[in-house]
Amino acid sequence: MDINKELDARGLTCPLPILKAKKALSDMHSGEVLKVLATDPGSVRDFQAFARQTGNDLVDQQTKLNGDQEEYTHFLRRR
């Protein structure tokens, strides 16, 4: 998958990762993919809801352990 833009939202809590992703997507073209890195566990549900509400495609979500903290990666395709 080609990533067109990456957003680092690690350390931010709801609603900031969503707000920053919304702004980033507004500067992108249809079909482009945004990769969002987050540490907020609520971001998993938040990005699922965001995709449903906005019509953007949530292509994938991944969770990995980074040291002692979980890190969540979300891939959104601009509608």
trRosetta pair geometry for C-beta under 8 A, 3 or more apart (Angstrom, degrees):
i j d omega theta_ij theta_ji phi_ij phi_ji
1 33 6.2 89 165 -64 107 179
1 59 6.8 130 -137 147 153 150
1 60 7.7 -157 -8 7 166 132
1 75 6.8 34 131 -166 156 153
2 33 6.3 141 91 30 62 124
3 6 6.1 37 156 -63 131 91
3 33 5.4 -89 -118 96 47 110
3 34 7.8 70 -158 -136 81 14
3 35 4.7 -12 -140 -21 128 123
3 75 7.6 -98 -103 -127 95 104
4 28 6.3 111 105 -139 135 120
4 32 3.9 -45 27 -168 163 106
4 33 5.4 129 9 51 92 60
4 34 6.9 -49 64 -71 90 52
5 24 5.8 -179 126 178 141 114
5 27 7.9 108 -86 86 166 104
5 28 6.1 -118 3 -85 138 123
5 32 7.0 52 2 150 100 122
5 33 7.8 -177 34 96 68 48
5 34 5.1 -21 73 -113 99 76
5 35 7.2 -174 94 26 48 71
6 34 7.6 155 -95 -164 27 59
6 35 4.6 -20 -112 68 77 104
6 36 7.8 171 -160 -79 54 31
6 37 7.3 27 -178 -11 98 102
7 20 5.8 156 -175 132 135 111
7 21 6.0 -176 66 -91 163 68
7 24 5.1 -98 -69 -51 133 165
7 34 6.3 15 -4 -179 113 105
7 35 7.0 175 25 88 68 52
7 36 4.8 -14 67 -110 107 73
7 37 7.1 -167 93 24 55 70
8 37 5.1 -11 -122 57 59 115
9 12 4.7 -76 -178 43 80 125
9 16 6.6 168 -156 117 109 91
9 17 3.8 103 156 -112 155 87
9 20 5.6 169 -92 62 114 141
9 21 7.3 -44 -44 -46 146 92
9 36 5.8 3 11 -172 121 96
9 37 6.3 167 36 80 66 56
9 38 4.7 -12 85 -93 105 83
9 39 8.0 -154 109 11 69 70
9 40 7.8 -54 129 10 106 108
9 43 7.5 144 101 -113 130 147
10 37 5.4 -27 -44 125 97 102
10 38 6.3 -179 -83 -134 51 23
10 39 4.6 68 -147 -21 73 108
10 71 6.8 -21 -107 -129 115 102
11 39 6.0 47 -47 32 36 133
12 16 4.0 -106 176 92 123 131
12 17 5.4 152 94 -53 117 78
12 20 7.3 61 96 -2 171 138
12 38 7.2 -75 61 -133 89 87
12 39 7.8 121 38 41 51 89
12 40 6.7 -64 94 -28 57 123
13 16 6.4 70 66 24 39 109
13 17 7.9 -68 178 -11 9 98
13 40 5.0 136 -121 -101 55 132
13 42 7.5 53 -160 43 78 123
14 17 7.0 -47 -90 29 51 96
14 18 7.0 33 -136 1 73 113
14 40 6.0 167 -33 164 76 155
14 42 5.1 -53 -36 98 131 136
14 43 7.2 -167 -69 -74 90 65
14 46 5.8 -165 -107 -82 114 150
15 18 5.0 -58 -173 48 78 114
15 19 5.5 80 127 -28 93 104
15 46 7.5 179 -127 -149 66 139
16 19 5.6 -57 -138 39 33 111
16 20 6.1 29 165 -16 69 107
17 20 6.0 -59 -146 40 27 107
17 21 6.2 28 156 -19 64 110
17 36 6.4 102 -174 174 104 130
17 38 4.8 24 -118 -106 152 128
17 40 6.2 -147 -11 33 137 128
17 43 5.2 -10 76 -114 160 120
17 46 6.9 102 77 98 113 145
17 47 7.8 -59 123 -63 119 100
18 21 5.7 -57 -146 38 29 111
18 22 6.2 34 154 -24 65 105
18 43 7.8 -170 -49 -130 82 80
18 46 5.4 -110 -60 160 121 121
18 47 7.2 -161 -94 -82 87 62
18 50 5.4 -164 -136 -84 109 140
19 22 5.7 -50 -148 32 30 114
19 23 6.6 28 154 -16 62 104
20 23 5.8 -53 -150 37 33 111
20 24 6.3 34 152 -19 65 107
20 36 7.9 135 94 -130 103 115
21 24 5.6 -54 -145 38 33 112
21 25 6.2 33 157 -20 66 107
21 34 6.4 133 -151 128 87 145
21 36 5.3 -22 -93 -86 117 144
21 47 7.5 30 46 -111 176 98
21 50 7.1 58 89 155 135 161
21 74 7.6 -23 -108 89 149 131
21 76 6.6 89 -175 16 122 153
22 25 5.9 -55 -146 36 27 110
22 26 6.6 33 153 -26 61 105
22 50 7.6 -123 -68 -159 95 125
22 54 7.6 -160 -114 -92 94 155
23 26 5.8 -53 -153 26 32 115
23 27 7.2 20 154 -11 61 104
24 27 6.2 -67 -162 37 34 105
24 28 6.8 29 146 -24 67 113
24 34 5.5 119 118 -134 122 140
24 36 8.0 163 52 -84 152 100
25 28 5.4 -63 -150 31 40 116
25 34 5.8 -86 -80 -22 80 152
25 54 8.0 69 107 150 161 153
25 56 6.4 -52 -147 -95 153 151
25 76 6.6 -55 -87 113 124 133
25 78 5.3 164 -157 -103 91 97
28 32 4.4 -131 177 73 115 135
28 34 6.4 -130 -31 -58 163 106
28 78 4.7 -161 102 -55 116 152
29 32 5.1 92 61 -18 72 120
29 78 6.6 138 95 81 30 148
30 78 5.5 -132 -118 111 32 102
30 79 6.4 -41 -129 121 89 33
31 77 6.5 -17 -151 -176 30 104
31 78 6.4 -34 25 66 24 89
32 77 7.2 165 85 -150 28 63
32 78 5.0 18 54 17 77 122
33 59 6.6 -21 -129 1 115 152
33 75 5.9 -4 -172 -172 112 95
33 76 6.9 153 -154 79 60 41
33 77 5.2 -31 -95 -95 75 71
33 78 7.6 -134 -74 -3 27 79
34 75 7.3 160 80 -154 49 46
34 76 4.7 -14 58 61 99 95
34 77 7.9 -179 18 -83 72 24
34 78 7.0 85 -16 -49 104 89
35 73 6.5 -13 -169 -169 93 100
35 74 7.4 151 -158 79 44 49
35 75 5.6 -14 -102 -102 68 75
36 43 7.8 -145 123 178 123 133
36 47 7.2 -178 65 -101 142 139
36 73 7.0 154 79 -156 52 49
36 74 4.4 -13 58 59 105 99
36 75 7.8 -166 20 -73 75 30
36 76 6.9 30 -8 0 114 109
37 71 6.4 -14 -165 -178 92 110
37 72 7.6 141 -160 79 44 51
37 73 5.8 -17 -101 -102 63 77
38 43 4.1 27 119 1 155 178
38 71 7.4 147 77 -165 39 62
38 72 4.7 -29 71 68 91 100
38 73 7.7 168 24 -83 73 30
38 74 6.8 17 8 -2 118 110
39 43 8.0 90 58 1 22 137
39 69 6.0 0 -147 157 117 126
39 70 7.2 136 -149 86 66 61
39 71 5.9 -39 -94 -110 72 64
39 72 7.0 166 -93 17 19 87
40 43 4.5 105 79 -30 93 102
40 46 7.8 12 106 12 122 140
40 72 7.4 -70 63 30 52 131
41 44 6.7 -29 178 4 53 107
41 70 6.9 57 -87 76 89 130
41 72 7.3 138 -113 -36 37 136
42 45 5.9 -55 -166 44 59 104
42 46 5.6 61 139 -27 81 112
43 46 5.1 -58 -135 44 36 117
43 47 5.8 33 167 -20 72 105
43 72 5.2 163 79 82 120 147
43 74 6.8 -121 149 -33 109 133
44 47 6.7 -60 -151 34 19 101
44 48 6.8 19 150 -17 57 109
44 61 6.1 100 -135 178 82 148
44 63 7.4 -13 -84 -69 127 115
44 72 5.8 -121 -64 -141 84 147
44 74 7.9 -175 -109 -78 47 110
45 48 5.6 -59 -152 35 34 113
45 49 6.3 29 155 -14 69 107
46 49 6.0 -60 -151 40 29 107
46 50 6.1 33 152 -24 66 109
47 50 5.2 -47 -138 36 36 118
47 51 6.3 41 159 -23 65 101
47 58 6.0 124 142 -117 97 127
47 61 6.8 150 83 -95 134 122
47 74 4.5 -107 -149 -135 170 152
47 76 7.2 -126 -165 -66 111 114
48 51 6.1 -54 -153 32 27 110
48 52 6.7 24 151 -15 61 107
48 58 6.2 -52 -107 -15 51 174
48 61 7.7 -41 -63 -43 90 150
49 52 5.7 -56 -150 37 34 111
49 53 6.1 24 157 -14 69 112
50 53 6.0 -63 -145 41 26 106
50 54 5.9 -2 168 2 66 118
50 56 7.3 -17 131 51 87 117
50 58 7.9 110 75 -69 85 116
50 76 8.0 -46 106 -104 117 140
51 54 6.5 -70 -133 48 22 93
51 55 7.9 -124 179 57 53 6
51 56 5.3 -98 -129 80 68 79
51 57 6.6 48 -158 -152 117 12
51 58 3.8 -77 -68 -33 164 104
51 76 6.6 -152 -92 -122 102 101
54 79 7.1 -164 135 -4 84 132
55 79 4.5 33 117 -81 97 161
56 76 5.1 24 146 -176 128 108
56 77 6.5 172 -176 76 80 49
56 78 6.1 -40 -126 -122 105 31
56 79 5.0 -112 -90 -27 54 94
57 76 6.9 144 77 -161 50 56
57 77 4.1 -10 61 53 107 105
57 79 7.0 130 -16 -77 79 74
58 61 6.8 -1 170 -43 113 100
58 74 6.8 -53 -145 -167 96 97
58 75 7.3 109 -169 77 53 59
58 76 5.9 -30 -102 -102 55 73
59 75 4.2 -60 63 107 108 109
59 76 6.8 -177 5 -99 89 16
59 77 5.3 86 -48 -24 113 103
60 73 7.9 1 111 109 96 93
60 74 7.7 174 91 -152 55 37
60 75 4.5 25 49 36 85 123
61 72 6.8 -12 -171 -171 95 96
61 73 7.0 160 -156 84 46 56
61 74 5.4 -4 -108 -106 82 69
61 75 7.4 -147 -69 20 43 75
62 72 7.2 158 83 -157 50 49
62 73 4.5 -5 57 55 98 104
63 70 5.8 -7 -170 -172 100 114
63 71 7.3 155 -154 78 52 44
63 72 5.5 -17 -101 -102 75 72
63 73 7.8 -165 -73 20 30 73
64 70 7.2 153 82 -153 29 66
64 71 5.6 -22 66 60 79 93
64 73 7.5 16 9 -5 103 110
65 68 7.7 -13 -173 -129 100 16
65 69 7.5 147 -156 80 62 29
65 70 5.9 -47 -99 -98 58 61
65 71 7.5 128 -133 14 10 82
66 69 5.7 -30 69 74 84 81
66 70 7.3 100 19 -149 79 14
66 71 4.3 37 -5 -18 126 126
